[in-house]
Structure formats: structure tokens, C-alpha cells
Amino acid sequence: MVGLSVGEKNFIKGGIAQDLRTDGRKRLAYRPIHVETGVIPQASGSARVTIGATIVIASVKAELGKPHPSHPDKGKVSIFVDCSSTAEPTFEGRGSEELTAELSSALQICLLGGKSGAGAGIDLSSLSIIEGKVCWDLYIDGLVLSSDGNMLDALGAAVKAALSNTAIPKVQVSAEASADEQPEVDVGRHYIVDATLEEESQMSSAVSVSVNRHGRICGLTKRGGAGLCPSTIMDMISVAKHVSEQLINELDSVIAAAEAFDDDS
């Protein structure tokens, strides 16, 4: 810690020696850990972890890739950690670079084990789709928003929670597929309206349809990398026209009621 007086340092050390820390904990007691998942809808999986005033976020992005020649039967995982300069003054400049490299390396070892792969926390063979040709690449990003100590444990917990929250589409490979043909990814067959944040975190795509009160389509936008069949999009437009009529009528009623209340006031 920065800026502690000699007396404060001795007080902390003395408390630890007596098994009574400054916040009342015993030496081997953890602070409460708070975990939230699905905090980044655009990610394949994500989580926010809070330990004391330490706050970190981890996100996972899954993409189709090609396995490394030395490990044709395994997928790949990349980990990168960043520390917000507002989290701690010492994170500015080279101090941040050294710390992020240290944290990234530690998490890499925890997840993937040593050079032999022994002790790995994730089975890379489970990410293989077609040996030597196609696999899943997982890109894991960690961000330290606030530092109150124990960043590595917080990041480790966030990565674990984000991986547990990760949804990877089912991949079907045709027996007649050629070596250069991309596998077919099952992106789901259902769509919903007015999605919650948790539901958005599980979406592969989102379509926004603008409809006026006359039922005419004014615009259409799509978010997300997964493809949609033209027939599915047409179904979604039909549903949007039906739902928008109900929504416009409800909004008109709510707005009219609000204006009437303002006039009475």
C-alpha cells in the first residue's frame, strides 16, 4: 500500500501476528465475493466479480479458427488482462504494463497448465471440431476496474464464472464436406421480443425493425455475427408488425395518461 506511516504499517503487521486483521477478519478468512454473470451481452460469456473494493470483469469471445500444427486435436485459448488507470495510481505507465503481463501470465498458467499441459483448468481437446482443420478459439479478456488487493484471485474467479456463462453454438459437420468448407453453426431457432439483459447475453443475433403506426416498415438493423435465414427474418418482420401495433397503442395510452396527470397537477 502507498502512503502508510510507520505506525500504520506496524499496526497492520501486529494485527496479522495476533490473527486479527484491521477489518476484523482472521488470517485465513476471505472477504465476501459477489459474482454477476452475463454482464456483457455482446460476449459469448462474461462475469463481474467484486471482492471488497476490488472489481474486475472477464469476458469470453468464441470464434472458429484453425488448430495449431503441433496440437491438431485441440482448440486455442488466449488471455489478456488490462488495468484501468483509475483503479490505482500505480497502474499508470510501465507499472501497468508489468502488472498486466504478470496477471495474464499467471492466468494463462492456471487455465492451461505448464508446457506439458499438466494441471490445466480447461480441456483444450473439448474445443476441437475437425482435427487439424477447425477448432474453437477462445479469447478471454480481463479488466481491473478497481483495486483493493487480491486482483489475481478476483480475475481467476471472474474468468471461471465467465467460462461457466459461455454459450458456444453447436457445430454440425457434414460427412461430405470438403476440406475448405466451413462447418455449419447452429445459431438457434427461436426469437423473442423485449429481451432482458440476461437473455441478450445468450443471443447470437438481434434484429431491430422500425414500424410506423400505419404498419409500414421504416427500417431494419441487425446486430451480432451469426447469420439468419431470409425466411426467419421475414417471420421476425411479421411478428414485429403485429407487436408494434400493440406497443404503439399502449404507448399512446400511457402518454395520454401522463399528459392528463400533468394538466391536473
C-alpha positions as CSV (number, residue, x, y, z in Angstrom):
1,M,0.0,0.0,0.0
2,V,1.1,3.5,-0.7
3,G,1.3,6.4,1.8
4,L,1.3,4.3,5.1
5,S,3.1,5.7,8.1
6,V,5.5,3.6,10.1
7,G,2.8,3.3,12.8
8,E,0.1,2.2,10.4
9,K,2.5,-0.5,9.0
10,N,3.3,-1.8,12.4
11,F,-0.4,-1.8,13.3
12,I,-1.2,-4.0,10.3
13,K,1.7,-6.3,10.9
14,G,0.8,-6.6,14.6
15,G,-2.8,-7.4,13.9
16,I,-1.8,-10.1,11.5
17,A,0.6,-11.6,14.1
18,Q,-2.4,-11.6,16.6
19,D,-4.7,-13.2,14.0
20,L,-6.9,-10.1,14.0
21,R,-6.8,-8.0,10.8
22,T,-7.8,-4.4,10.6
23,D,-11.2,-5.3,9.1
24,G,-11.9,-7.9,11.7
25,R,-11.1,-11.0,9.7
26,K,-8.9,-13.9,10.8
27,R,-5.7,-14.5,8.8
28,L,-7.4,-17.2,6.6
29,A,-10.8,-15.6,6.1
30,Y,-11.9,-14.3,2.7
31,R,-13.9,-11.1,2.2
32,P,-17.4,-11.8,0.7
33,I,-17.2,-12.5,-3.0
34,H,-20.0,-11.2,-5.2
35,V,-20.4,-12.6,-8.7
36,E,-22.6,-11.5,-11.6
37,T,-22.8,-13.3,-14.9
38,G,-23.9,-12.2,-18.4
39,V,-22.9,-8.6,-17.8
40,I,-21.7,-8.1,-21.4
41,P,-24.4,-9.1,-23.9
42,Q,-22.1,-9.0,-26.9
43,A,-19.7,-11.6,-25.4
44,S,-20.1,-15.3,-25.6
45,G,-19.8,-15.3,-21.8
46,S,-19.0,-12.7,-19.1
47,A,-18.8,-12.0,-15.4
48,R,-18.2,-9.3,-12.9
49,V,-16.6,-10.2,-9.6
50,T,-16.3,-8.0,-6.5
51,I,-14.0,-8.7,-3.5
52,G,-14.1,-5.9,-1.1
53,A,-13.5,-2.8,-3.3
54,T,-11.7,-4.9,-5.9
55,I,-13.9,-5.0,-9.0
56,V,-13.0,-7.0,-12.1
57,I,-14.7,-8.0,-15.3
58,A,-13.9,-11.0,-17.5
59,S,-15.4,-11.7,-21.0
60,V,-15.1,-14.6,-23.4
61,K,-15.4,-14.5,-27.1
62,A,-15.6,-17.7,-29.1
63,E,-14.6,-17.8,-32.8
64,L,-14.0,-20.6,-35.3
65,G,-10.3,-21.0,-36.0
66,K,-7.6,-23.4,-37.2
67,P,-5.7,-25.5,-34.6
68,H,-2.0,-25.1,-34.1
69,P,0.0,-27.7,-36.2
70,S,1.7,-29.0,-33.0
71,H,-1.7,-29.6,-31.4
72,P,-4.1,-30.6,-34.2
73,D,-6.7,-32.1,-31.9
74,K,-7.0,-29.1,-29.6
75,G,-8.5,-25.6,-29.6
76,K,-6.8,-22.4,-28.6
77,V,-7.2,-20.0,-25.7
78,S,-5.7,-16.5,-25.4
79,I,-5.8,-14.4,-22.3
80,F,-5.3,-10.7,-21.9
81,V,-5.6,-8.5,-18.8
82,D,-5.9,-4.8,-18.7
83,C,-5.9,-2.5,-15.6
84,S,-7.9,0.8,-15.7
85,S,-5.6,3.7,-14.8
86,T,-8.3,5.0,-12.5
87,A,-8.3,1.8,-10.5
88,E,-4.9,2.6,-8.8
89,P,-2.4,5.5,-9.4
90,T,0.4,3.0,-9.7
91,F,-1.3,1.5,-12.8
92,E,-0.2,4.4,-14.9
93,G,2.8,4.0,-17.3
94,R,5.1,1.0,-17.2
95,G,3.7,-0.1,-13.8
96,S,0.5,-1.1,-15.6
97,E,2.3,-2.9,-18.4
98,E,4.3,-5.0,-16.0
99,L,1.3,-5.8,-13.8
100,T,-0.9,-6.8,-16.8
101,A,1.8,-9.0,-18.2
102,E,2.2,-10.7,-14.8
103,L,-1.5,-11.2,-14.3
104,S,-2.0,-12.5,-17.9
105,S,0.8,-15.0,-17.5
106,A,-0.5,-16.2,-14.1
107,L,-4.0,-16.8,-15.5
108,Q,-2.6,-18.5,-18.6
109,I,-0.7,-21.0,-16.4
110,C,-3.8,-21.5,-14.2
111,L,-6.0,-22.3,-17.2
112,L,-3.6,-24.1,-19.5
113,G,-1.1,-25.6,-17.0
114,G,2.6,-25.7,-17.7
115,K,4.3,-26.6,-21.0
116,S,3.1,-30.2,-20.7
117,G,-0.4,-29.1,-20.1
118,A,-0.5,-30.8,-16.7
119,G,-2.8,-29.2,-14.2
120,A,-4.8,-27.3,-16.9
121,G,-8.1,-25.9,-15.8
122,I,-9.6,-26.2,-19.3
123,D,-9.6,-29.2,-21.6
124,L,-8.4,-27.8,-25.0
125,S,-9.4,-31.0,-26.7
126,S,-13.1,-30.2,-26.0
127,L,-12.6,-27.2,-28.3
128,S,-11.7,-29.3,-31.3
129,I,-14.2,-29.6,-34.1
130,I,-12.4,-31.2,-37.0
131,E,-8.9,-32.5,-36.1
132,G,-6.2,-30.5,-37.8
133,K,-8.8,-28.3,-39.6
134,V,-11.3,-26.4,-37.4
135,C,-11.5,-25.6,-33.7
136,W,-12.9,-23.1,-31.3
137,D,-10.6,-20.2,-30.4
138,L,-11.5,-18.6,-27.0
139,Y,-10.4,-15.0,-26.4
140,I,-10.5,-14.1,-22.7
141,D,-10.2,-10.5,-21.6
142,G,-9.9,-9.4,-18.0
143,L,-10.3,-5.8,-16.8
144,V,-9.5,-4.5,-13.4
145,L,-11.9,-1.6,-12.7
146,S,-11.0,-1.0,-9.0
147,S,-8.1,-2.3,-6.9
148,D,-8.4,-3.2,-3.2
149,G,-5.9,-6.1,-3.3
150,N,-6.1,-9.8,-4.4
151,M,-6.6,-8.9,-8.0
152,L,-5.4,-12.4,-9.3
153,D,-8.0,-14.3,-7.2
154,A,-10.7,-11.8,-8.4
155,L,-9.7,-12.2,-12.0
156,G,-9.5,-16.0,-11.7
157,A,-13.0,-16.1,-10.2
158,A,-14.3,-13.8,-13.0
159,V,-12.7,-16.0,-15.7
160,K,-14.2,-19.1,-14.2
161,A,-17.6,-17.5,-13.9
162,A,-17.4,-16.1,-17.5
163,L,-16.4,-19.5,-18.9
164,S,-19.3,-21.1,-17.0
165,N,-21.6,-18.5,-18.6
166,T,-20.2,-19.1,-22.1
167,A,-22.5,-20.5,-24.7
168,I,-20.8,-22.0,-27.7
169,P,-23.1,-22.8,-30.7
170,K,-23.5,-26.4,-31.8
171,V,-21.4,-27.2,-34.8
172,Q,-22.5,-29.8,-37.4
173,V,-20.1,-31.1,-39.9
174,S,-21.4,-32.8,-43.0
175,A,-19.7,-36.1,-43.9
176,E,-19.4,-34.9,-47.5
177,A,-17.9,-31.6,-46.5
178,S,-14.7,-30.7,-48.3
179,A,-11.5,-29.7,-46.6
180,D,-12.1,-26.0,-47.3
181,E,-15.8,-25.9,-46.5
182,Q,-16.9,-24.1,-43.3
183,P,-18.8,-26.1,-40.7
184,E,-22.4,-25.3,-40.2
185,V,-23.1,-23.5,-36.9
186,D,-26.4,-23.9,-35.2
187,V,-27.4,-20.4,-34.0
188,G,-30.7,-21.3,-32.6
189,R,-34.2,-21.4,-33.9
190,H,-36.1,-19.1,-31.5
191,Y,-36.5,-15.4,-31.2
192,I,-38.1,-13.2,-28.6
193,V,-39.1,-9.5,-28.1
194,D,-38.2,-7.1,-25.3
195,A,-35.2,-9.2,-24.1
196,T,-33.8,-8.8,-20.6
197,L,-30.0,-8.2,-20.1
198,E,-29.6,-11.9,-19.2
199,E,-31.4,-13.0,-22.3
200,E,-29.4,-10.7,-24.5
201,S,-26.2,-12.3,-23.2
202,Q,-27.3,-15.6,-24.8
203,M,-28.3,-14.1,-28.2
204,S,-26.3,-14.9,-31.3
205,S,-28.1,-12.1,-33.3
206,A,-30.6,-9.3,-32.7
207,V,-32.8,-7.7,-35.3
208,S,-34.5,-4.3,-34.8
209,V,-37.5,-3.5,-37.0
210,S,-38.9,0.1,-37.1
211,V,-42.6,0.2,-37.9
212,N,-44.8,3.2,-38.1
213,R,-48.4,3.4,-36.9
214,H,-49.7,2.5,-40.4
215,G,-47.8,-0.8,-40.3
216,R,-45.1,0.2,-42.8
217,I,-41.5,-0.9,-42.3
218,C,-39.3,2.2,-41.8
219,G,-36.0,0.5,-41.1
220,L,-34.3,-2.7,-40.2
221,T,-30.9,-3.3,-38.5
222,K,-29.1,-6.4,-37.4
223,R,-26.5,-6.9,-34.6
224,G,-24.4,-9.9,-33.9
225,G,-22.2,-12.1,-36.0
226,A,-24.5,-15.1,-36.5
227,G,-26.3,-15.4,-39.8
228,L,-30.1,-15.6,-40.2
229,C,-32.1,-17.3,-42.9
230,P,-34.2,-15.0,-45.1
231,S,-37.3,-16.9,-44.1
232,T,-36.6,-16.3,-40.4
233,I,-36.1,-12.6,-41.0
234,M,-39.4,-12.4,-42.8
235,D,-41.1,-14.1,-39.9
236,M,-39.5,-11.6,-37.5
237,I,-40.7,-8.7,-39.6
238,S,-44.2,-10.1,-39.5
239,V,-44.1,-10.5,-35.7
240,A,-42.6,-7.0,-35.4
241,K,-45.6,-5.5,-37.3
242,H,-48.1,-7.3,-35.0
243,V,-46.2,-6.4,-31.8
244,S,-45.6,-2.8,-32.8
245,E,-49.4,-2.2,-33.2
246,Q,-50.0,-3.3,-29.6
247,L,-46.9,-1.3,-28.4
248,I,-47.9,1.9,-30.2
249,N,-51.5,1.7,-28.8
250,E,-50.1,1.0,-25.3
251,L,-47.7,3.9,-25.6
252,D,-50.4,6.2,-26.8
253,S,-52.5,5.3,-23.7
254,V,-49.6,5.8,-21.3
255,I,-48.5,9.1,-22.8
256,A,-52.1,10.4,-22.8
257,A,-52.5,9.4,-19.1
258,A,-49.2,11.1,-18.3
259,E,-50.2,14.3,-20.0
260,A,-53.6,14.3,-18.3
261,F,-51.8,13.9,-14.9
262,D,-49.6,16.9,-15.8
263,D,-52.6,19.0,-16.6
264,D,-54.3,18.1,-13.3
265,S,-51.2,19.0,-11.4
